[in-house]
Amino acid sequence: MKRITDILCVFRIHLARLRREAGPFVLAALIFPTAMYLFAVAVSGAEEISDEKRLRFLAGSIVFSLSMTSISWLGYLLLENRFTGRLKLFATLPLAPSSYIFGVIIFALAQAALGTTTLLIVARALGVRANVSIASLSLVVLLTMLCLCGLSVSIAARARSFSEGSLLTDSLGAGLVFLAPVYYSAQAMPAALSSVSKWLPTSFAASGVQTALTGNFQAGTELLALALMTLMTLSLGFRLMRWREE
């Protein structure tokens, strides 16, 4: 019970901060992804956009929102906790490192649920017709967030300064989307880059999200890949996290 209470306390602390500092979250999770959807539609070059393309662009914007939320925004909070001394306060409660990480992850999942739901509502208002499989979409979003949160924890743990960590999280949050065939097909990329980008977690996430938006439950390959990547990134995050600085 103490472990559960500790996790919930970490979650509530970060939730209270979100209420005070909602601006960056709204930009990362809602405004930028919506703008990217509108930009993709505008440059697609067709007067009448097919439903398939609209679903691809919506899936890309959902993955963009997840990436920006879990890496850029959450990474910033983790870096701030570490370099302003808040992490030392958590460590002296006493609080187990796993309780801290799981509390942060639950906070990230709550943000993902809010951001994804809002984007689906906005897309509906923009004329996107999706036959969403809620169960499939929820599972893809869950695994994507866990995988990317592991990367965020790893960066926040190993960064040598707040500025270095912020640059890495901002670059990775956007770069994992722009370097993957999310808004465009893999055939539009150079062969060398395509062979690498198809293994990025955002590539599997975009494919899984698009499948879920069509109501198709067959996303086994994407889910398996994301599950394996989640195991690796979270294990790395736990291993690298400096609970008490030297």
N, C-alpha and C positions, 0 to 999 in steps of 0.2 A: 504493500500500500504506500510506503514511503516513496518508492521509486516512481509510482504513478503520480503521486502528489507533487514530487519534484518536477516531473515532466510537464505537468499542467501549469505549475508556477512559472516555468521558463516560457511556456506558450503565452500565458496571460501577460507577462512582462513585455514581450515583443508585440503582442496585440495592442497593448496600451500605447506603445510607441507608434504603431501604425496609425492609430486614431489621431495622434498629434502631428504625424508627418505623412499624411496621406498623399501629398502631391507627387513625390517620386514614384510611389506605387501606381498611381493612376496613369502617369506618363508611361511607365514601363509595361504595365499589364493591359492597358486599354487604349490610350491615345495613339502611341506609336504603332501597335499592331493594326489598329483600324486604319491609320494612315497608310500603312504598307499594303493593306488589302485594296484600298482605293487606288493607290499608285499602280499596283499590279494590274488592276482592271483597266486603268487608263492607258497603260503602255502595251496592252496585249495586242492592239492593232486591229481588233475586230469590232464592228458596230454592234453586233449581237453576240454577247459572250455566252458560250454554252454552259449548261449546268455543271458539266464535268470540270471546266476551268474555274468556275466560281467556287466549287467545293475544294479544288486544289489550292486556290488562293486563301480560302477560309482556313483550311488545314494549316497552311503556312503561317498565317497570322496567329492561330492558336499556339503553334509551336514557338513562334517568335515571342509571344507573351510568356510562355512557360520558361523559355531560356532567359529572357530579360529578368523575370521575377526571381528565378532560382539562382542565377549566377550573378547578374549585375546588382540587383537590389538586395538580395539576401547576402551576397558576398560583401557588399558595403556594410551591412549591419554587423556581420561577423568580424570584419576588419575593425570597425569602430569599437566593438566590444573588447577586442584584443589590445588595440593600441591606445585606448583611453582608460584602461584599467578595470573596465567592467568585468572582464573575464576573471580577474583575480578575486573580485567580490563573489562571483559564482563559485569559484574554487574553494573559498573559505567558509561557505555556508554551514556544513560541507555539502557538496553536491557532486555526484558521480559524473565523469565526462560523458558517459552514455546518456544520462538523463538530460544533460545540456543539449547534446546533439539531437536527440529524439524530440525534445521540446521545440527546438528550432525547426526541425523537419515538419512537425505537425503544423506549426505556424506557416511554413511554406506551402503545405498542402491546402490549408484554408485559403490562402491567397490565390492558389491555382484554381480552386473551385469557384471562387468569386470572379476571377478574371475570365475563365473559360465560359461560365454561365452568361456573363455580361456580353462577351463577344458573340455568343450564339444569338442572343436577343438582338444585338445591333445588326448582325448579319441577316436575321429575319426581316428587320425593318428595311434593309437594303435590297431585299428581293431574293435572297439566297434561300432555296428550298432544299432542306436537308432532311433525310429520313434517319434521324440520329438513333443509334443504338447506345442508350445511356450506359448500360453495363460495360460494353466494349470500350466506349470512350473513356469512362471512368478508370478502367484498368490501364489503358494506354497513358492517360494523364498521370496516374499514380506512379507508374514505373518510370516515366520520363522525368518527373520531378525528383524522385529518389535518386536517379542516376545523376542528374545535373546538380543536385544538392551535394552529392559526394564530391564532385569537382569543386564546388564552391567552398566546401569545408577544407579541402586540400590546399587551395590557393590561399585562403585566409590563414591557414596554419603555417605555411612556408614563406609567405611574403616577408621581405626584410624591412619594409616600411609601409605605411598606410598608402602613400602615393603609388608605390609600385603595385601593391595589391589592387588598388582601385583601377589602375590602368589595365591590369590583367583581367579582372572580372568584367570590365566594360567591353574590352576587346573580344573576350571569349563569348560573352553573352550574345553579342551581335554576330560575331564571326562564325559560330557554329551553325547559324541559320543561313547566312549569306554564302558560305562555302559548301553548303549541302544542296542537293536538288530538291529544294522545298517549294520555292515559287516557280521553278522552271524544271524541265525534264533533264535527266542525266545526259541525254543525247546533245543538249545544247552546250555542254561543258567540254573542255579539252580532255582527251582520252586519259592522260596521266592524272589530272585532277579528279576526273570522274571515278577512276578506279580506287582512289583514296576516300573521296567524299561519301561514297555509298556505305562506308563503314562507320560514319559518324552517328552518334546517338540521335541527333536531330533528323537524320535521313530516315531511320527506322520509325521515329516518332511521327514524322509527317505522313509516312505511308500508313501507319496504324490509325492515325486520326482521320485521314481521308477515308479509309475503309470503314471506320465507325460512323462517319457522317453519311455513308450510303446505306447504313443499316445492315451491312455484311459482318457477320460474326467471325469470319475466317481471317484472323490476323495472327495466326500462330507463330510464323517466322519472326515478325516484328516484336511480339511479346517475349519470345524466347531470347532474342538478341538483347532487348532492353533489360530483361531480368538478369542476364549474365553481366552486362555492363554495370547494372546497379550494384550487384554483388562486389564487383571489382572497385568501383569508385567509392562506395561507402566503406569498404574494408580499408582502402587507402586513406580515406579521410580520418577514420578512427585511429589509424596507425600514426599519421603525421601530426595530428592535433597536439599542440603544446598546451596542456592543461595548466602547467605551471612553468612560466618562462625561467630559463637559466639565469 
